[in-house]
Amino acid sequence: MEALRLWTEGSAWFSNESGKKGLIKEGCYADFIVPSADYFSVEEEEIKDIVSLLTVVGGKIVYGDRIFKSLAPQELQASPEWSPVNFFGGYQAVHPVKEPLPWETSVTS
């Protein structure tokens, strides 16, 4: 629990944004994710495999995958055009999300 608090509230402190970031409360930025697994119930070695299925920044959806893909904006191509990400994928290709997630159902916009 302490590690998660340091990752959220602590990061806000480093960017001089305490009270605006790192908490889910009125007056804070509306930035959050829906993780692919429950951080508090997975084995410690599996924490590194958790990825975002939905990312909201400033109250707007900026990324969606799997059941949230229909809500996501069009993905941008990596630049420059010859970037390996365009051919092999980004970090998410290294640790694929395990199939299926028990709570998954179709989500529509």
C-alpha positions in Angstrom: 0.0 0.0 0.0 2.8 2.4 0.9 4.5 1.8 -2.5 1.3 2.7 -4.4 0.8 5.8 -2.3 4.4 6.9 -3.0 3.9 6.2 -6.7 0.8 8.4 -6.8 0.9 11.1 -4.1 4.7 11.0 -4.0 5.0 11.7 -7.8 2.7 14.7 -7.3 5.0 16.1 -4.7 8.0 15.8 -7.0 6.2 17.8 -9.7 5.0 20.5 -7.2 1.4 19.4 -7.8 0.5 18.0 -4.3 -3.3 18.5 -3.8 -3.9 18.4 -7.6 -2.5 15.0 -8.6 -2.2 11.6 -6.9 -5.6 11.5 -5.2 -9.1 10.9 -6.4 -11.1 13.7 -4.8 -12.9 16.9 -5.8 -10.5 19.6 -7.1 -7.9 17.1 -8.3 -7.2 16.4 -12.0 -9.4 13.7 -13.4 -6.6 11.4 -14.4 -6.9 7.7 -13.7 -6.5 4.2 -15.2 -8.3 0.9 -15.2 -5.6 -1.7 -14.6 -5.6 -5.2 -16.1 -5.4 -6.8 -12.7 -6.1 -5.9 -9.0 -2.8 -4.5 -7.7 -3.7 -5.6 -4.1 -4.5 -9.2 -5.0 -1.9 -10.3 -7.5 1.3 -12.0 -6.5 4.2 -9.6 -6.1 6.0 -10.9 -9.2 2.9 -10.2 -11.3 2.7 -6.5 -10.5 5.2 -5.7 -13.3 2.7 -7.2 -15.8 -0.2 -4.9 -14.9 -1.0 -2.6 -17.8 -3.7 0.0 -18.3 -6.8 -1.0 -20.1 -8.3 2.5 -20.0 -6.4 5.8 -19.4 -8.3 9.1 -18.7 -6.4 12.4 -18.6 -8.1 15.6 -17.8 -11.4 13.8 -17.9 -10.9 12.6 -21.5 -10.2 9.1 -22.6 -6.7 9.0 -24.2 -6.2 5.2 -24.3 -8.4 2.2 -24.4 -7.6 -1.5 -25.0 -9.5 -4.7 -25.0 -13.1 -4.1 -23.8 -12.4 -0.3 -23.8 -10.9 -0.1 -27.3 -14.1 1.2 -28.8 -13.9 4.2 -26.5 -10.3 5.1 -27.4 -9.2 7.8 -29.8 -7.4 6.7 -33.0 -3.9 5.6 -32.2 -1.1 7.8 -33.5 1.8 6.3 -35.5 5.2 6.5 -33.7 7.6 9.0 -35.2 10.0 8.7 -37.0 8.3 6.5 -39.5 11.1 3.9 -39.2 10.7 3.6 -35.4 10.9 0.0 -34.2 7.6 0.6 -32.3 5.8 0.7 -35.7 7.1 -2.8 -36.5 7.4 -4.6 -33.2 5.0 -2.8 -30.8 5.8 -0.8 -27.6 6.3 -1.9 -24.0 2.9 -3.5 -24.0 4.1 -6.2 -26.5 6.6 -7.4 -23.9 4.0 -8.3 -21.2 0.8 -9.2 -22.9 -2.4 -9.1 -20.8 -3.5 -12.6 -19.6 -6.7 -13.8 -21.3 -9.5 -13.6 -20.3 -10.1 -11.2 -17.5 -12.9 -12.5 -15.3 -14.9 -9.3 -15.2 -14.7 -8.5 -18.9 -17.8 -7.8 -20.9 -18.3 -5.7 -24.0 -18.3 -1.9 -23.5 -19.7 0.4 -26.1 -19.4 4.1 -26.5 
